[in-house]
Amino acid sequence: MSLLKIEDVWKHYHGLSVLRGIDLEVAPHEVVCLIGASGSGKSTLLRCVNLLETIDDGAIHLDGAEITDVRADADDVRRRIGMVFQAYNLFPHMTVLDNITLAPRKVHGVRTEEAEARARELLDRFGLADKAGEYPDRLSGGQQQRVAVIRAVATDPRLLLLDEVTSALDPTLVTEVLGVIRELKETGMTMILATHEMGFARDIADTVCFLEGGVLLESGPPEQIFSAPEHPRTRAFLQRVLEARRM
Ligand SMILES: Nc1ncnc2c1ncn2[C@@H]1O[C@H](COP(=O)(O)OP(=O)(O)OP(=O)(O)O)[C@@H](O)[C@H]1O
């Protein structure tokens, strides 16, 4: 059974359709990368999945239950879905350790010692063990984003959504964040990433989905999408990306 099932999802803003009948299934442990030009609907789709936006038509199921049903408990759904944004959104007045343990303690009711032990284990695994007592403004952008990723997985979510997590970073810092995500893949975390990093999508994705104008035009394994895309619009988009990189 799929872990996430998105069925004919539509989203309109002020009469304009920004998601137009999206269908997508994500299997447990699968890594899906959403690619497409700016404004194609990648972020909106992620925001619909964790109920930050309400959909106008269609349905989204997590673990077989419809989460877009009006009777679904949005807080419960968000407890099961982690999300990391482009802007790291760490709490500036809290140490790294407190940032990471806040949700497990306050939302999931985990005891402080247990939450801190888990946070330290994650910090250690992702090479940030010495930063537990630091405040976010003492960390580099790459380190802050790694803490944001750790914070999102500290509650053991069923699904992790990552929205352009490397866009705000200096290119030299991108690699370290990508390293963390690669490591998460090794642990079997199911993830959906919206990304402009084609190289990364090719490297990490099990499935790449190309969106244009709110339509999921083509999806498939990275070898297919990047080497032999079927849809002419996918080919045109990848060509534009390639040309922009040469400039
Ligand atoms: N809150 C909002 N109100 C009105 N329009 C919105 C809102 N959020 C997004 N949009 C519009 O929806 C469309 C899709 O935006 P979205 O941010 O999902 O695209 P994207 O593919 O994630 O872009 P980017 O790669 O730049 O992040 C855009 O035309 C955008 O202007």
The ligand as an SDF file (V2000), in Angstrom:
LIG
                    3D

 31 33  0  0  0  0  0  0  0  0999 V2000
   -0.8700   32.3530   -0.8880 N   0  0  0  0  0  0  0  0  0  0  0  0
   -0.9580   32.5370   -2.2120 C   0  0  0  0  0  0  0  0  0  0  0  0
   -1.8370   33.3960   -2.7460 N   0  0  0  0  0  0  0  0  0  0  0  0
   -1.9470   33.5630   -4.0830 C   0  0  0  0  0  0  0  0  0  0  0  0
   -1.1940   32.9010   -4.9900 N   0  0  0  0  0  0  0  0  0  0  0  0
   -0.2910   32.0330   -4.5160 C   0  0  0  0  0  0  0  0  0  0  0  0
   -0.1140   31.7970   -3.1160 C   0  0  0  0  0  0  0  0  0  0  0  0
    0.8570   30.8680   -2.9470 N   0  0  0  0  0  0  0  0  0  0  0  0
    1.2930   30.5380   -4.1960 C   0  0  0  0  0  0  0  0  0  0  0  0
    0.6040   31.2380   -5.1200 N   0  0  0  0  0  0  0  0  0  0  0  0
    0.7610   31.1240   -6.5890 C   0  0  0  0  0  0  0  0  0  0  0  0
    0.6750   29.7490   -6.9130 O   0  0  0  0  0  0  0  0  0  0  0  0
    1.5670   29.4170   -7.9710 C   0  0  0  0  0  0  0  0  0  0  0  0
    2.4450   28.2830   -7.5440 C   0  0  0  0  0  0  0  0  0  0  0  0
    3.3450   28.7420   -6.5380 O   0  0  0  0  0  0  0  0  0  0  0  0
    4.3630   27.7710   -5.7890 P   0  0  0  0  0  0  0  0  0  0  0  0
    5.0430   28.5770   -4.7370 O   0  0  0  0  0  0  0  0  0  0  0  0
    3.6570   26.5500   -5.3710 O   0  0  0  0  0  0  0  0  0  0  0  0
    5.3790   27.4230   -6.9640 O   0  0  0  0  0  0  0  0  0  0  0  0
    6.8160   26.7320   -6.8730 P   0  0  0  0  0  0  0  0  0  0  0  0
    6.8930   25.7890   -8.0080 O   0  0  0  0  0  0  0  0  0  0  0  0
    7.0250   26.1660   -5.5080 O   0  0  0  0  0  0  0  0  0  0  0  0
    7.7850   27.9520   -7.1040 O   0  0  0  0  0  0  0  0  0  0  0  0
    9.2890   28.1860   -6.5430 P   0  0  0  0  0  0  0  0  0  0  0  0
   10.1360   27.1820   -7.2620 O   0  0  0  0  0  0  0  0  0  0  0  0
    9.5970   29.5820   -6.9430 O   0  0  0  0  0  0  0  0  0  0  0  0
    9.2560   27.9740   -5.0690 O   0  0  0  0  0  0  0  0  0  0  0  0
    2.3350   30.6960   -8.3020 C   0  0  0  0  0  0  0  0  0  0  0  0
    1.7360   31.2940   -9.4080 O   0  0  0  0  0  0  0  0  0  0  0  0
    2.1510   31.5430   -7.0690 C   0  0  0  0  0  0  0  0  0  0  0  0
    2.1700   32.9170   -7.3950 O   0  0  0  0  0  0  0  0  0  0  0  0
  1  2  1  0
  2  3  1  0
  2  7  2  0
  3  4  2  0
  4  5  1  0
  5  6  2  0
  6  7  1  0
  6 10  1  0
  7  8  1  0
  8  9  2  0
  9 10  1  0
 10 11  1  0
 11 12  1  0
 11 30  1  0
 12 13  1  0
 13 14  1  0
 13 28  1  0
 14 15  1  0
 15 16  1  0
 16 17  2  0
 16 18  1  0
 16 19  1  0
 19 20  1  0
 20 21  2  0
 20 22  1  0
 20 23  1  0
 23 24  1  0
 24 25  2  0
 24 26  1  0
 24 27  1  0
 28 29  1  0
 28 30  1  0
 30 31  1  0
M  END
$$$$
